[in-house]
Amino acid sequence: MTDKPEDFRSRLASIEHERTQLPAIDESMQVQSEALQAVIRDAIATNDGVIGFEHFMQMALYEPGLGYYASGLRKFGEQGDFITAPEISPLFGRCLAHFCKQALTAISADNILEFGAGSGRMAADILQELEAQNALPSAYFIMELSAELQQRQRQTLQASVPHLLERVKWLNTLPEPGFRGMVLGNELLDAMPVQRFRIEDSTIHALGVTWSEAEKQFVLQPMAADAALRQAVDHIQQTTAVTLPDDYESELSLAQGAWLASVAEFMDQGVVLLIDYGYGRPEYYHPQRNRGTLMCHFRHRAHDEPLRYIGLQDITAYVDFTAVAEAGNKQGMDLLGYGTQSGFLLENGLQDMMPDPEQVSQQALLAFAQQVKTLTMPGEMGERFKVMALGKGVEASLPGFSLQDQRGRL
Ligand SMILES: C[S@@+](CC[C@H](N)C(=O)[O-])C[C@H]1O[C@@H](n2cnc3c(N)ncnc32)[C@H](O)[C@@H]1O
């Protein structure tokens, strides 16, 4: 079962507990954060004293040199703030390779483009598996906003698959129209900035960010919702047939739809595969989920205070997969499948990847079992994470979505 609003609240309660125990930061981090705060305060000053939350989140995560993803901080893995599936196990990338092989064969193409490639682990695992299956793409492109992460990705690939490095190409701009192939994004959409909104007196307000001189910190401030936000919230209410009640707060992402539109522009034929934590719209905007899904990660502790640790922590929100499917449709893409991560991995070869007990140590077998559990169990990543495939000019049916088909929940 996917999270019910009450399960989500109990997770928030444990987050509340962790929030009081967040670790301290050292002096150099403090200096970096203060430099970013000064830039954000300038933006607030030039915007009549308040900026939209989306603007704040964009700066907190991506301000050149200072934002969370744009600075040299360690983000992924044990020493960072969170662990993503490719960091947990190479099995994840291997299953994705299985899917890529089928998809690329279906359209007779051989290009892969990964957006937001993190440490480069997934790219290395996919290439290694495709090589083993004699199905290497002629090019594996990476579109990465952060120069520091590009550097790390190159190091990971150099260490794991040095002989395949020449196939990997980092892009600084989107490809020219005419692209045929696979587009991949693991935990990409959740890292795109969101607008926050609040319903009060049956009216939609935006939640912005301002600087409080009295409190000497950033604080949230309601502001007038612009037409795009009002339309988007109205659309949510119309399509779920629910009137959101007063004191309801949540978030939505217009950036995700804009990103998909840019993909549709350069893609002539291909498949977009997106993996992320998220819900279909009726679950996402359930009236009881009245504080949204925004979450921050700092040193493996999750909490819900985006105005703390500015530039030092990840800020993220669940993905409204109904909105992603709608945005794809609008751009002429078909929904090829939507299901749980667990179903997707199992249908893409996970069962067959168990090492031969005769050939490996007991320890390796245990590690395999532990990784499979983390990737697929409902209480871990198995059901919280969803996989969506959108296609342009793709007729074939692709593996990954029949075991736990969730299209009915969109
Ligand atoms: C949560 S991390 C996930 C990293 C990696 N995919 C993984 O699974 O470990 C999100 C990544 O998305 C990148 N990102 C966000 N928006 C992007 C965009 N529009 N284009 C390319 N990368 C983007 C960020 O820079 C960051 O590297």
Ligand as a Chemical Component Dictionary entry (heavy atoms), coordinates in Angstrom:
data_LIG
# 
_chem_comp.id                   LIG 
_chem_comp.type                 NON-POLYMER 
_chem_comp.pdbx_formal_charge   0 
_chem_comp.three_letter_code    LIG 
# 
loop_
_chem_comp_atom.comp_id 
_chem_comp_atom.atom_id 
_chem_comp_atom.alt_atom_id 
_chem_comp_atom.type_symbol 
_chem_comp_atom.charge 
_chem_comp_atom.model_Cartn_x 
_chem_comp_atom.model_Cartn_y 
_chem_comp_atom.model_Cartn_z 
_chem_comp_atom.pdbx_ordinal 
LIG C1  C1  C 0  18.488 14.270 -5.967  1  
LIG S1  S1  S 1  19.760 14.480 -7.126  2  
LIG C2  C2  C 0  19.747 12.904 -7.903  3  
LIG C3  C3  C 0  21.066 12.534 -8.484  4  
LIG C4  C4  C 0  21.157 11.187 -9.211  5  
LIG N1  N1  N 0  20.233 11.094 -10.312 6  
LIG C5  C5  C 0  20.978 10.023 -8.276  7  
LIG O1  O1  O 0  20.006 9.311  -8.400  8  
LIG O2  O2  O -1 21.829 9.816  -7.407  9  
LIG C6  C6  C 0  19.050 15.576 -8.293  10 
LIG C7  C7  C 0  19.962 15.977 -9.439  11 
LIG O3  O3  O 0  19.169 16.606 -10.460 12 
LIG C8  C8  C 0  19.915 17.686 -11.010 13 
LIG N2  N2  N 0  18.985 18.570 -11.735 14 
LIG C9  C9  C 0  17.911 19.239 -11.277 15 
LIG N3  N3  N 0  17.296 19.928 -12.269 16 
LIG C10 C10 C 0  17.977 19.644 -13.404 17 
LIG C11 C11 C 0  17.827 20.019 -14.772 18 
LIG N4  N4  N 0  16.847 20.841 -15.168 19 
LIG N5  N5  N 0  18.731 19.546 -15.665 20 
LIG C12 C12 C 0  19.708 18.709 -15.286 21 
LIG N6  N6  N 0  19.905 18.313 -13.999 22 
LIG C13 C13 C 0  19.057 18.782 -13.088 23 
LIG C14 C14 C 0  20.608 18.262 -9.786  24 
LIG O4  O4  O 0  21.701 19.085 -10.146 25 
LIG C15 C15 C 0  21.051 16.959 -9.089  26 
LIG O5  O5  O 0  22.265 16.489 -9.605  27 
# 
loop_
_chem_comp_bond.comp_id 
_chem_comp_bond.atom_id_1 
_chem_comp_bond.atom_id_2 
_chem_comp_bond.value_order 
_chem_comp_bond.pdbx_ordinal 
LIG C1  S1  SING 1  
LIG S1  C2  SING 2  
LIG S1  C6  SING 3  
LIG C2  C3  SING 4  
LIG C3  C4  SING 5  
LIG C4  N1  SING 6  
LIG C4  C5  SING 7  
LIG C5  O1  DOUB 8  
LIG C5  O2  SING 9  
LIG C6  C7  SING 10 
LIG C7  O3  SING 11 
LIG C7  C15 SING 12 
LIG O3  C8  SING 13 
LIG C8  N2  SING 14 
LIG C8  C14 SING 15 
LIG N2  C9  SING 16 
LIG N2  C13 SING 17 
LIG C9  N3  DOUB 18 
LIG N3  C10 SING 19 
LIG C10 C11 SING 20 
LIG C10 C13 DOUB 21 
LIG C11 N4  SING 22 
LIG C11 N5  DOUB 23 
LIG N5  C12 SING 24 
LIG C12 N6  DOUB 25 
LIG N6  C13 SING 26 
LIG C14 O4  SING 27 
LIG C14 C15 SING 28 
LIG C15 O5  SING 29 
# 
